[in-house]
Amino acid sequence: MSKKHIREYVYIDNIELNSVLAQLKDGIPTVIKKVNQTTSESKNTIGKENNYRAEGGAKFFLEGQAGYEHGNSLQKLSGKSEMSQSAVDVVYSDYAVDVVEKGLQSENLLKNHAKQEEGTFVKLTQDFTLLDLELMNEFWANKALPKLMNKSGDAEDIYTLRDSLSALRDLYPNTIFLKLKSSLVIGDESNFRYNKTQLQIMSLSSRKLTVLGRVESIGTKNLENDDFIPDFNSNDLTQISQLMPQMQTYFLKLITGIKKDDRFIKPLALFFE
């Protein structure tokens, strides 16, 4: 008998998932059907439990006490409804990932390596490095660190790293990065199911992380340029508009080590198999 594996979801982007579901044949109806089956079983269980308590209350309590018990039952039921709705949201998201993955596979739209064209859906399972710019900036901004590092002659590197992190934090607010072998996953902090402490503990894991996402862009030749500000024509509005993305890429290169032809991936879901 094969061992059952339970996925541990770390990140889910419901907006992107629903967008893809809407474009897959029977995508949303399939998810809704699965959710309805699950919640119907849950409601039946809750209903039986509350009926049993009501009957017990009628047998063992006086009229005044029964009224009090009835009030409590309504409060408990209300609490259960809230929990049930929360559970429905989680169940919907989890099923949505499964339906999207199978739907993309059936249409031959899901690839299993990162070296793809922009706009391609990928599923990658690799070692990862988590980079939380806000936490990293708070740590390296500690004024005591340069003094401590002076003893080893690395204080200048600390200043460079600290300034780079500060700039990146402002350029990429509410963003958490995950560096894979030849790609950089850019996640919205609000879509993670883990809090800050749990994310740091997760970063110590030896497990491989699975990324279901879309290739948004490809690292260009400017990643080979070590200049902070690349040459550009100040009279060319097109070049001026590209200045900020190039500066962002420069700082990302310093912190993450990304290189030319690496892929930037927007995740739909992150999980451990």
N, C-alpha and C positions, 0 to 999 in steps of 0.2 A: 504493500500500500504506500503510495507516494505521500511525502510530507507536504502539508498545506502551508503555503507562504502567505503571510498577511502583509500587505503593503503599509509602509509608514509614510504618510504624506507630510511633506515639509512645507510645500508651497502650492497654492492653486490660484490661478487668475480666472475668476468666474466670468468676467466680461469677455475675455478672449475665447474661453471655452464655449460660451453661449453663441458667440459669433461664428465659430467653426461648426458647432452643432446645427445652427440654422441653415448652413450650406451643405450639410451632409444629408443624404436620403434617409428619412425617418429618424434623424438624429435626436431632436428634442422629444418627439413622441416616444421613442424607445426609452429615454431617460425617465420621462414622466411615468411610464408604465412600470418601470422597475421601482421607482420611489413609491408609487401607489401601492404596489404589492407589499413593500416593506412596512409602510405606515399603517396599512390596513391590519396587518398582523399585530402591530404594536397597539393600535387603538382597541382591538378586541381584547387584548390582555389587560389593558388599563380599565376597560369597561367592566370586565368580570371582577377585577379587584375592587372597584368602587361599589359594585352591586353587593358584594359579599359584606363589605363594611356597613353599608346602609341597613342590610337585614340584621346584622349583629347589633347595630345601634337600636333598632326598633325592639329587639328582644330584651336588651339588658339595661336600657336607660329610661328614666321617667320622662314625662313630656318636656319639661324645661331642659333637662339634660340632653334630650334628643335634639331639641332645637340647637343647642350649643354644638352638638356633634355634627349636625347637618351643616352648620356654618363652617366648621372646621373642614368638613369633607369638600365643600365648595372651594375653600382656599387651597386645599391639597390638589384638587382637580385642576384649578387654575395654574398652580405651579407646575403640574405635570404637563399642561398644555404648552406652557412656555418651553419647557425642556423638550417636549415633543417637536415643537417648531424648530428649535435649535438643532435637534437631531435630524429633522427633515433637510435643513440647509446643508448639513454635513453629508448626509446620504446622497443628496442631489449632486453635490460637487464630486464626490468619490465616483459615483456612477458615470457622471459626465466625462471624467478623464478616461474611464474604461471604454465608453462608447466612442469617444473621439479617436482614441488610439486604434481601435478595431476598424472604425470607419475609414480612417486614413490608410490603414494597411490594405483594406479591401479594394481601395481605389488606387493602390500603388503610389501613394503620395507621401509615404513615411520612409525616410532613409535612416540607416544605422551608422553613418559616420559623418563627421562635421564638414568635410570638404565638399560643400554643395553650393549651388548658386543662391543668390539672395532670394528670399521668399519661400525657400524649401523647408518643409517640416522635417525635423530630425528627432530620433530617440537615441540618446547616448548614455551609456553606463560606464563611468570612469572614476578614477581617483579625483579628488577635488581639493581646492584650497578656498576657504571662505574669507572674504574681506569686507568687514564692516567699517566703512570710512569714519563714521562718527566715533565709534569706540576707539579705533586706532588713533584718531586725531587727539582724543582726550588723553590717551596714554602717552603719546610722544610729545604732547604739549607740556608735559610736566617739566617745570623749570629746573628740577634737580637732575634730570637726565644728562644734559650737556656737561654739567660739572663732574658727574660720575664718569662719563665717557672720556673726559679730558685725560684721564689717567692712561687710557689705551690709545689716545690719539685719534679717536673716531668722532669727536664732537662736531666737526664740520659736516660729516655725513648725517648726523642727527638733525642739524639745522636744515639741511636740504630735504631730508625726509619729512620733517615736521611741516615745512612750508609747502611741500608738494601735497601732503595729506590735507592741509587746510584749504588749499586751492581746490582740490578735488571734491572735498565735502561740499563746498559752495557751488561747484559746477554740477554735482550729481546729488542733490538733496534727497533724503529718504530712499536711498539706493543701497542695496547689498550686492556685491559681486561674488561670483564663484568662478574660479579659474580652473579650467579643464586642460587637457593635453594640448589642444590646438584651437581652443575657443574660450571666449569670455561670456559668461551668463550674467545678464543684467536684470536683477529682480527688484520689484517694488516692495519696500519694507512692509507695507500694509497687507500684502498677500501671504506673508509667512504665517504659519500656524504656531511657530515657536517664538518665545520671547527672546530678549537679548542674551540672557544667561544660557538658555537652552541652546541657542545657536552657537555660542562659544563652545559648549560641551560637545555639540554635534561635530564641530570642526576637528575634534580630537579623534573622531571615529575612523577606524581602519576600513569601514565598509565603502563600497563604491556607490556613488549617487547616480540615480537615473534622471535624466533631463528630457522632458518632452517639450519641444519648443520650435521656434521658427528662426531661421537665419535671417537677420535683419540687414546686416552689412558685412563687408569683408575688409580686413585691414589692408590699407593701400601702401604705396611706396613711401609715403611720408613717415611711416614708422621706422624707416631706416635713417631718417634725419635726426641728428642729435641737437639741432638748434631749437631753442625755446620758441622763437618766433620765426617761422619760415619766410623766405623772400616772397613778397607780393607787391602788386601794383596798386598803390593807394587810390588811383583813379578808376580802378576796375571794381565796380560794386559786387560782381560775382565773387571775386577773390576775397573781398572784405567780408562777405557773408560766410565764407568758408574758414575764416580765421579762427573763430571760437571752436568749431569742431576739431581743428588741427591742434589747438592748444590743449583741448580736453584729451585728445589722443596722446599728446606728448606726456602729460601727467600720468595717464593710465599706463603708458609704457614704463615709466619710472617705478610705479607701484606694483603692477601686475606682471610685467615682463612680456606683455603681448608683442607679437612681431608681425611682419608683413605676411599676408594671406591667412592670418588667424581670423576666425569667424566670431562675430558678435551675435549672440543668441538671446531672443526674448522668450522667456519660459512660459509655457502654459501650466506646467506642473513639475514639481520636483519631489522625488520620493525614493525610499529605499525598498527594494524588492523583497 
